[in-house]
Amino acid sequence: MSQTFDDISAQLRGRHRRSARLKWISMGALGLAGLFLVLFFADMLNKGLPAFQQAYVQVELEYNEDAQRMGRAAMEPEDAKIVSRSFERLIPGMIRDDPALLGTTETRWELANGEVDQYLKGHRSKLSDAERQAVDEKVENGQVALKFNTTFFTQGDSKMAERAGIMAAVVGTVMTMLVTLAIAFPIGVMTAVYLEEFAPDNRLTQIIEININNLAAIPSILFGLLGLAIFINFFGVPRSSPLVGGMTLALMTLPVIIIATRTALRSVPDSIRHAAFGVGCSRWQVVRDHVLPLAMPGIMTGSIIGLAQAMGETAPLIIVGMVAFIPDVSASFTQAATVLPAQVFTWAGEPERAFVEKTAGGILVLLAILIFLNATAVILRKKFERRW
């Protein structure tokens, strides 16, 4: 039975309505995702920006005999109640290192304790009414103020929130990423070159390709278990070290680099290879002198994205012990260290209110690094990409 013009028009109107509904649903989903992203960044900024400021108090120190045993004795009692205990512990050492300080006085700005810091930022604190009144008086006299928190960027972890910083975690992250890059990049690129340019298309290479694709999709914590079983228990690599962390993350990054490199190699036209073969180049010369240089922008982009993904991982590093309390910067690749995501994870479990903003501040720093790395990958791809 033939359809009439009205039937066809009704069907077209129905298709247009369904198309419009799909369009609005898609736009709604995109808007909802954007809203969640905005709320996430707003929450992180609201909680994290206060971490970049810290309360400091101006105190007058009297380096006397009692201060050699107990740092609190060098300060007035009302100052000792609001100054960070971490500074009190430094005073006896300062006198031992410089005996000429004994019998002298000095006025200096030092860290206030976490409760004073939270009070000045408008958060809940455990200060008594008398202590709050004393702090308010010092604020009016210019003896207590919020200043840029250099300690957050120059110190390692601490049990006292006002002294805790990300320096040790940042150095540990850099060392771990160097190990990851040194292992994953050459092995990943060479593996991709062999599979794409030299390996025959047989059952063995197909199995290898399937396993590489599967490795890129398995949970990251399994790589941590693999690193614990092989690198630590079998080979005896030091636990909690950047070496074992980098080797574990290299296992996780390898599939990403291999897949990205193979994609970049496939983007090079076969005419380039044929022309090189036509002038007498061997297969290795074709790959080394023609294919690899043209594919390198894509390889670098994929490798940077893979490293950025590895930098944000926490689960595999927790398994290999890189969640330890590390107050000092690691001096070698075999010493105990921590990384920025693990440091954030540790702070998130602390009960003190001041560690909440430390956690959010660490997340902001980590996000800034990840955004920088991904932006670098996009810029490299746009600048060096060649369209055939």
Beta strands, then each sheet from edge to edge (+ up, - down):
strand 1: 53-62
strand 2: 105-111
strand 3: 144-148
sheet 1: 2+ 1- 3+
end
